[in-house]
Amino acid sequence: MSTIEAALTAGTGQAPSDSRLTLSSIMSPQDTNLMGTVHGGVILKLIDSVAGVVAARHSQGPAVTASMDETVFLAPVRVGDVAHVDARITWAGRTSMEVAVTVTADRWNETVPATTVATAHLVMVAVDDNGNPRPVPPVVPVSQEDRLAWREAEIRRTHRLALRASLSSKKDDNAA
């Protein structure tokens, strides 16, 4: 038995597929912006909502959004498009988790392939009843895709922490 299988069997970790979720929604006229396409805020809300469910599933309890980064809008979404928001855990630390989200859209009445319209990475923190951070299970990457996503998440985490440290030191310098 591999160490990954042993961790799953022992209940010490969870595979990304255990909490993965896809939500599909038909975009309607009330979702539009002044350009006549779906407002980016509508897409962001869907991203945050689905990421929250995935994080709660993985952590087996409530989780809150700590940051949303690397959100990229690649193509507009139109009224009548079916937006599919797919989210999965890519990494977990002691109390935080990274969730990767991909949004695709297709026309409800056409058979053309779905188009990727947005991607994002969110950091979610598991919280207890008092709103304090609580421990989360580790992510056990099972597939090659899982292992690659975990390594990429580690790089993003390193960059986030370095940015936070740099901004904090600049803030301290300005206060002095």
Contacts in CASP RR format, 6 or more apart in sequence:
PFRMAT RR
TARGET T0000
AUTHOR 0000-0000-0000
METHOD contacts of the structure
MODEL  1
MSTIEAALTAGTGQAPSDSRLTLSSIMSPQDTNLMGTVHGGVILKLIDSV
AGVVAARHSQGPAVTASMDETVFLAPVRVGDVAHVDARITWAGRTSMEVA
VTVTADRWNETVPATTVATAHLVMVAVDDNGNPRPVPPVVPVSQEDRLAW
REAEIRRTHRLALRASLSSKKDDNAA
1 9 0 8 1.000
4 140 0 8 1.000
4 141 0 8 1.000
4 142 0 8 1.000
7 13 0 8 1.000
7 138 0 8 1.000
7 140 0 8 1.000
8 14 0 8 1.000
8 15 0 8 1.000
8 140 0 8 1.000
8 142 0 8 1.000
11 137 0 8 1.000
12 137 0 8 1.000
12 138 0 8 1.000
13 137 0 8 1.000
13 138 0 8 1.000
13 139 0 8 1.000
13 140 0 8 1.000
14 58 0 8 1.000
14 89 0 8 1.000
14 137 0 8 1.000
14 138 0 8 1.000
14 139 0 8 1.000
14 140 0 8 1.000
15 139 0 8 1.000
15 140 0 8 1.000
15 141 0 8 1.000
15 142 0 8 1.000
15 146 0 8 1.000
16 88 0 8 1.000
16 89 0 8 1.000
16 90 0 8 1.000
16 139 0 8 1.000
16 141 0 8 1.000
16 142 0 8 1.000
16 146 0 8 1.000
16 149 0 8 1.000
17 88 0 8 1.000
17 142 0 8 1.000
17 146 0 8 1.000
18 57 0 8 1.000
18 58 0 8 1.000
19 54 0 8 1.000
19 55 0 8 1.000
19 57 0 8 1.000
19 58 0 8 1.000
19 88 0 8 1.000
19 89 0 8 1.000
20 54 0 8 1.000
20 86 0 8 1.000
20 87 0 8 1.000
20 88 0 8 1.000
20 89 0 8 1.000
21 50 0 8 1.000
21 53 0 8 1.000
21 54 0 8 1.000
21 57 0 8 1.000
21 86 0 8 1.000
21 87 0 8 1.000
21 88 0 8 1.000
22 50 0 8 1.000
22 84 0 8 1.000
22 85 0 8 1.000
22 86 0 8 1.000
22 87 0 8 1.000
23 46 0 8 1.000
23 49 0 8 1.000
23 50 0 8 1.000
23 84 0 8 1.000
23 85 0 8 1.000
24 82 0 8 1.000
24 83 0 8 1.000
24 84 0 8 1.000
24 85 0 8 1.000
25 46 0 8 1.000
25 82 0 8 1.000
25 83 0 8 1.000
25 85 0 8 1.000
26 80 0 8 1.000
26 81 0 8 1.000
26 82 0 8 1.000
26 83 0 8 1.000
26 108 0 8 1.000
27 38 0 8 1.000
27 42 0 8 1.000
27 77 0 8 1.000
27 78 0 8 1.000
27 79 0 8 1.000
27 80 0 8 1.000
27 81 0 8 1.000
27 82 0 8 1.000
27 83 0 8 1.000
27 105 0 8 1.000
28 79 0 8 1.000
28 80 0 8 1.000
29 79 0 8 1.000
31 38 0 8 1.000
31 39 0 8 1.000
31 42 0 8 1.000
31 79 0 8 1.000
32 38 0 8 1.000
32 39 0 8 1.000
32 79 0 8 1.000
33 39 0 8 1.000
33 40 0 8 1.000
35 76 0 8 1.000
36 78 0 8 1.000
36 79 0 8 1.000
37 76 0 8 1.000
37 77 0 8 1.000
37 78 0 8 1.000
38 76 0 8 1.000
38 77 0 8 1.000
38 78 0 8 1.000
38 79 0 8 1.000
38 81 0 8 1.000
38 83 0 8 1.000
40 73 0 8 1.000
43 73 0 8 1.000
43 77 0 8 1.000
43 83 0 8 1.000
43 103 0 8 1.000
43 117 0 8 1.000
43 118 0 8 1.000
44 68 0 8 1.000
44 71 0 8 1.000
44 120 0 8 1.000
46 83 0 8 1.000
46 85 0 8 1.000
46 103 0 8 1.000
47 68 0 8 1.000
47 71 0 8 1.000
47 85 0 8 1.000
47 87 0 8 1.000
47 101 0 8 1.000
47 103 0 8 1.000
47 118 0 8 1.000
47 120 0 8 1.000
47 122 0 8 1.000
48 65 0 8 1.000
48 68 0 8 1.000
48 122 0 8 1.000
49 85 0 8 1.000
50 85 0 8 1.000
50 86 0 8 1.000
50 87 0 8 1.000
50 101 0 8 1.000
51 65 0 8 1.000
51 87 0 8 1.000
51 99 0 8 1.000
51 101 0 8 1.000
51 120 0 8 1.000
51 122 0 8 1.000
51 124 0 8 1.000
52 63 0 8 1.000
52 65 0 8 1.000
52 87 0 8 1.000
52 99 0 8 1.000
52 122 0 8 1.000
52 124 0 8 1.000
53 87 0 8 1.000
54 87 0 8 1.000
54 88 0 8 1.000
54 89 0 8 1.000
54 99 0 8 1.000
55 63 0 8 1.000
55 89 0 8 1.000
55 97 0 8 1.000
55 99 0 8 1.000
55 122 0 8 1.000
55 124 0 8 1.000
55 126 0 8 1.000
56 62 0 8 1.000
56 63 0 8 1.000
58 89 0 8 1.000
58 92 0 8 1.000
58 97 0 8 1.000
58 136 0 8 1.000
58 137 0 8 1.000
58 139 0 8 1.000
59 97 0 8 1.000
59 124 0 8 1.000
59 126 0 8 1.000
59 134 0 8 1.000
59 136 0 8 1.000
59 137 0 8 1.000
60 137 0 8 1.000
61 126 0 8 1.000
62 126 0 8 1.000
62 127 0 8 1.000
63 97 0 8 1.000
63 124 0 8 1.000
63 125 0 8 1.000
63 126 0 8 1.000
63 127 0 8 1.000
64 124 0 8 1.000
64 125 0 8 1.000
64 127 0 8 1.000
64 131 0 8 1.000
65 122 0 8 1.000
65 123 0 8 1.000
65 124 0 8 1.000
66 96 0 8 1.000
66 122 0 8 1.000
66 123 0 8 1.000
66 124 0 8 1.000
66 125 0 8 1.000
67 122 0 8 1.000
67 123 0 8 1.000
67 160 0 8 1.000
68 120 0 8 1.000
68 121 0 8 1.000
68 122 0 8 1.000
68 123 0 8 1.000
69 120 0 8 1.000
69 121 0 8 1.000
69 122 0 8 1.000
69 123 0 8 1.000
69 156 0 8 1.000
69 160 0 8 1.000
70 119 0 8 1.000
70 120 0 8 1.000
70 121 0 8 1.000
70 156 0 8 1.000
71 118 0 8 1.000
71 119 0 8 1.000
71 120 0 8 1.000
71 121 0 8 1.000
72 118 0 8 1.000
72 119 0 8 1.000
72 120 0 8 1.000
73 117 0 8 1.000
73 118 0 8 1.000
74 115 0 8 1.000
74 116 0 8 1.000
74 117 0 8 1.000
74 118 0 8 1.000
74 119 0 8 1.000
75 105 0 8 1.000
75 115 0 8 1.000
75 116 0 8 1.000
75 117 0 8 1.000
76 117 0 8 1.000
77 83 0 8 1.000
77 103 0 8 1.000
77 105 0 8 1.000
77 117 0 8 1.000
78 105 0 8 1.000
80 107 0 8 1.000
80 108 0 8 1.000
81 105 0 8 1.000
81 106 0 8 1.000
81 107 0 8 1.000
81 108 0 8 1.000
82 105 0 8 1.000
82 106 0 8 1.000
82 107 0 8 1.000
82 108 0 8 1.000
83 103 0 8 1.000
83 104 0 8 1.000
83 105 0 8 1.000
83 117 0 8 1.000
84 103 0 8 1.000
84 104 0 8 1.000
84 105 0 8 1.000
84 106 0 8 1.000
84 114 0 8 1.000
85 101 0 8 1.000
85 102 0 8 1.000
85 103 0 8 1.000
86 101 0 8 1.000
86 102 0 8 1.000
86 103 0 8 1.000
86 104 0 8 1.000
87 99 0 8 1.000
87 100 0 8 1.000
87 101 0 8 1.000
87 102 0 8 1.000
88 99 0 8 1.000
88 100 0 8 1.000
88 149 0 8 1.000
89 97 0 8 1.000
89 98 0 8 1.000
89 99 0 8 1.000
89 139 0 8 1.000
90 98 0 8 1.000
90 99 0 8 1.000
90 100 0 8 1.000
90 121 0 8 1.000
90 139 0 8 1.000
90 146 0 8 1.000
90 149 0 8 1.000
90 150 0 8 1.000
90 152 0 8 1.000
90 153 0 8 1.000
91 97 0 8 1.000
91 98 0 8 1.000
91 139 0 8 1.000
91 149 0 8 1.000
91 150 0 8 1.000
91 153 0 8 1.000
91 154 0 8 1.000
91 157 0 8 1.000
92 98 0 8 1.000
92 136 0 8 1.000
92 137 0 8 1.000
92 138 0 8 1.000
92 139 0 8 1.000
93 136 0 8 1.000
93 138 0 8 1.000
94 135 0 8 1.000
94 136 0 8 1.000
95 125 0 8 1.000
95 126 0 8 1.000
95 133 0 8 1.000
95 134 0 8 1.000
95 135 0 8 1.000
95 136 0 8 1.000
96 123 0 8 1.000
96 124 0 8 1.000
96 125 0 8 1.000
96 126 0 8 1.000
96 133 0 8 1.000
96 136 0 8 1.000
97 123 0 8 1.000
97 124 0 8 1.000
97 125 0 8 1.000
97 126 0 8 1.000
97 136 0 8 1.000
97 139 0 8 1.000
98 121 0 8 1.000
98 122 0 8 1.000
98 123 0 8 1.000
98 124 0 8 1.000
98 153 0 8 1.000
98 156 0 8 1.000
98 157 0 8 1.000
99 121 0 8 1.000
99 122 0 8 1.000
99 123 0 8 1.000
99 124 0 8 1.000
100 119 0 8 1.000
100 120 0 8 1.000
100 121 0 8 1.000
100 149 0 8 1.000
100 153 0 8 1.000
101 118 0 8 1.000
101 119 0 8 1.000
101 120 0 8 1.000
101 121 0 8 1.000
101 122 0 8 1.000
102 116 0 8 1.000
102 118 0 8 1.000
102 119 0 8 1.000
103 116 0 8 1.000
103 117 0 8 1.000
103 118 0 8 1.000
103 119 0 8 1.000
103 120 0 8 1.000
104 114 0 8 1.000
104 115 0 8 1.000
104 116 0 8 1.000
104 117 0 8 1.000
105 114 0 8 1.000
105 115 0 8 1.000
105 117 0 8 1.000
106 112 0 8 1.000
106 113 0 8 1.000
106 114 0 8 1.000
106 115 0 8 1.000
121 153 0 8 1.000
121 156 0 8 1.000
123 160 0 8 1.000
125 133 0 8 1.000
126 133 0 8 1.000
126 134 0 8 1.000
126 135 0 8 1.000
126 136 0 8 1.000
127 133 0 8 1.000
127 134 0 8 1.000
128 134 0 8 1.000
139 146 0 8 1.000
139 150 0 8 1.000
141 147 0 8 1.000
141 149 0 8 1.000
141 150 0 8 1.000
END
